[in-house]
Amino acid sequence: MAVAIEPRSKTTDDRAAALRLIDTDVHNDLPSVQELKPFLPAEWHPWLDNGGPGMAGRYYANMGSGRMDDAVREEDGLAAGDPDWVVQQLMTKYRIDLGVLTGSIIGVAIQHDWRFQTALVSAYNDWTLEKWVLPYDCYKGSIAIAAQEADGSAKEIHRLGNDTGMVQVLMPSAARIPYGNPHYWPIYRAAVEYDLPVAIHVGAEGTGVANAPTGVGYPTTYLEFHTDHSQTMMAHCVSMVAEGVFEEFPTLKFAFIEGGVC
């Protein structure tokens, strides 16, 4: 029996043009920590004036830099360092309607000087709002926190939790202790209060106060470092389940970004 097939009302191009897209991981570059000085309390300015803050580095190098060539702006050499450039090269080019900024400062959460890092990350959040989120309706920010100081992180969430420009709380997958530990619960409690998801982005393992990059210690090459990111993500997930995080906070939404975990 022949079956009548109704013609599609739209062509493939029409349907593609109507598709709404959200990029949940836009790494907007911070040109320099000096950019944060206007947002940083004066008591911390000497940390910037005298050579900048001491930051532990991972010392694993991607030989290709890890940056997309078309994301690098010739004028400043930054990848996604200029909001207008990102509109042109990402949002318009690939028809993305909304970009969630994950930035380039999540590593503050595994540095040693938690007092300075707490102040710095607060300044960074204000910089993100002023330079990216408020002038553009296509960007949303993440509340970056220095998670090694949970109470200070909770205060930062309370400070910005009602701001519609901020859509999640962001931490690195690198940490001193697994994320199920009650040390972090003030962060989750504050996030739940504002119905904000908590996300961890891969990176910075083996740095500062953080865990080793793999489950068996420190590898030799960047290939090992990058390939084994999922191990840290899995460990945090098991920790959160085993420690009862989701029983304590049943409405908590938790996301794993760029770690090879679905």
C-alpha positions in Angstrom: 0.0 0.0 0.0 1.4 3.4 -1.0 1.8 5.9 1.8 1.4 9.5 1.1 4.4 11.5 2.4 3.8 15.1 3.2 6.5 17.4 2.0 8.6 19.1 4.7 7.5 22.6 5.4 11.1 23.8 5.7 14.3 23.1 3.9 17.4 21.9 5.7 18.8 25.4 5.5 15.6 26.9 7.0 15.7 24.4 9.9 19.3 25.0 10.6 18.8 28.8 10.6 16.1 28.4 13.2 18.2 26.3 15.5 19.1 27.9 18.8 22.6 27.2 20.1 24.3 27.7 23.5 28.0 27.4 23.9 28.5 26.3 27.5 32.3 26.7 27.6 33.6 30.0 26.2 37.2 30.6 27.4 37.4 34.3 27.3 40.9 35.4 27.9 42.0 37.8 30.7 44.6 40.0 29.1 46.5 40.5 32.4 45.8 40.4 36.1 46.5 44.1 36.0 43.1 44.4 34.3 41.6 43.4 37.7 43.3 46.2 39.6 40.3 48.7 39.4 38.1 46.0 40.8 40.5 44.9 43.6 40.6 46.4 47.1 43.6 48.7 47.5 45.1 46.5 50.2 45.9 43.9 47.5 47.4 46.3 45.0 51.0 45.6 46.2 50.5 42.0 45.2 50.0 43.2 41.6 52.5 46.1 41.7 55.5 44.0 42.8 55.7 41.5 40.0 52.2 40.1 40.2 50.9 37.3 42.3 52.9 34.1 42.6 51.0 31.4 40.8 51.9 27.8 40.8 52.0 26.4 37.2 51.3 22.9 35.9 54.4 22.7 33.8 52.8 20.4 31.2 52.9 22.1 27.8 50.6 21.5 24.8 53.0 21.8 21.9 50.2 23.2 19.7 49.2 25.7 22.4 45.7 24.2 22.6 44.2 27.4 21.0 42.1 27.5 17.9 43.9 29.6 15.3 40.8 31.5 14.3 40.2 32.4 18.0 43.5 34.4 18.2 43.2 38.1 17.5 46.3 39.4 15.8 46.1 42.8 17.5 46.7 41.4 21.0 47.7 37.7 20.5 44.9 36.6 22.8 42.4 33.8 22.3 38.9 35.2 22.8 40.3 38.2 24.6 38.1 40.8 23.0 34.3 40.5 23.3 33.6 42.0 19.9 36.1 39.6 18.3 34.3 36.6 19.9 31.0 37.9 18.6 32.5 37.9 15.1 34.5 34.7 15.2 32.3 32.5 17.3 28.8 33.8 18.0 28.0 35.1 14.5 30.1 32.7 12.5 28.5 29.6 14.1 25.1 31.0 14.8 25.5 30.7 18.6 22.8 32.6 20.5 24.3 32.5 24.0 27.8 31.9 25.3 28.5 30.9 28.9 31.9 32.3 29.9 34.2 29.9 31.7 37.2 32.2 31.5 40.8 31.5 32.3 41.1 32.0 36.0 39.7 28.8 37.6 43.2 27.9 38.7 42.9 30.3 41.6 41.2 27.5 43.5 44.4 25.5 43.9 46.8 28.3 44.7 48.3 28.5 48.2 47.4 32.1 49.3 43.7 31.7 49.7 43.2 35.2 51.1 44.6 36.9 48.0 42.9 34.4 45.7 39.5 35.0 47.3 39.9 38.8 46.7 41.3 38.2 43.2 38.4 36.0 42.0 35.9 38.5 43.3 37.5 41.2 41.2 37.6 38.8 38.3 33.8 38.3 38.6 33.2 42.0 38.6 35.5 42.4 35.6 33.5 39.7 33.7 30.3 41.5 34.4 31.5 44.9 33.4 33.5 44.0 30.3 31.5 41.1 28.9 28.1 40.4 30.4 26.5 43.8 30.9 27.4 45.3 27.5 26.4 42.2 25.5 23.1 40.2 25.6 24.9 37.1 24.1 27.1 36.4 27.1 26.4 34.9 30.5 29.1 34.7 33.3 30.1 32.0 35.8 30.7 32.9 39.4 34.4 31.8 39.8 35.4 30.9 43.3 38.4 30.0 45.3 37.0 26.7 46.5 39.8 26.0 48.9 38.2 28.7 51.1 34.6 27.4 51.2 33.1 30.1 53.5 34.6 32.9 51.3 33.3 31.1 48.3 29.8 31.0 49.8 29.9 34.7 50.4 30.8 35.3 46.8 27.9 33.3 45.7 25.6 35.2 48.0 27.1 38.5 46.6 26.3 37.6 43.0 23.7 34.9 43.2 20.8 37.1 42.3 22.6 38.7 39.3 20.9 37.3 36.2 24.1 37.7 34.3 25.7 34.8 36.3 24.3 31.4 35.5 26.6 28.9 37.4 29.3 28.5 40.0 32.6 27.4 38.6 35.5 25.4 40.1 38.4 23.5 38.6 38.5 19.7 38.6 41.8 20.1 40.4 41.4 20.2 44.2 43.1 19.5 47.5 40.4 17.1 48.6 37.5 15.4 46.7 34.4 17.5 46.1 32.1 15.3 48.2 33.9 16.3 51.4 31.8 18.4 53.8 34.5 21.1 53.5 32.7 22.2 50.3 29.2 22.0 51.5 28.8 25.7 52.2 29.4 26.3 48.5 26.7 23.8 47.5 24.3 25.2 50.1 24.7 28.7 48.7 24.4 27.5 45.1 21.1 25.7 45.9 19.7 28.8 47.6 20.0 30.7 44.2 19.2 27.6 42.1 22.6 27.8 40.4 24.3 24.7 39.1 27.8 24.0 40.3 30.2 23.1 37.5 33.8 21.9 37.5 36.0 22.5 34.5 38.9 20.2 33.8 42.4 21.5 34.4 45.2 22.6 36.8 45.7 19.1 38.3 49.2 18.7 39.7 49.4 22.4 40.5 49.7 24.2 43.8 47.6 22.4 46.5 45.9 20.2 44.0 45.8 16.4 43.4 48.1 14.6 41.0 47.0 14.6 37.4 46.4 10.9 37.3 45.2 8.2 39.7 48.8 6.8 39.8 50.7 10.0 40.2 52.5 12.5 38.0 53.0 11.6 34.3 55.9 12.8 32.1 54.0 14.2 29.1 51.2 16.5 28.3 49.5 13.7 26.3 49.2 11.7 29.5 48.2 14.8 31.5 45.4 15.6 29.1 44.2 12.1 28.3 43.7 11.2 32.0 41.6 14.2 32.9 38.5 12.0 33.2 40.1 10.2 36.2 39.8 13.3 38.3 36.2 13.8 37.2 35.2 10.3 38.0 36.8 10.5 41.5 34.9 13.7 42.3 31.7 12.1 41.1 32.2 9.0 43.3 33.1 11.2 46.2 30.0 13.2 46.0 27.8 10.1 45.8 29.6 8.3 48.6 29.7 11.4 50.9 25.9 11.9 50.5 26.1 15.3 48.8 22.9 14.7 46.8 21.0 13.5 49.8 22.0 16.6 51.7 21.2 18.8 48.7 18.6 17.0 46.6 18.1 20.0 44.3 21.8 20.5 43.6 22.6 20.5 39.9 26.3 19.5 39.2 28.1 19.6 35.9 31.4 18.2 34.6 32.9 20.4 31.8 35.4 19.2 29.2 36.6 16.2 31.1 35.7 13.3 28.9 32.8 12.4 31.1 29.2 12.3 29.9 
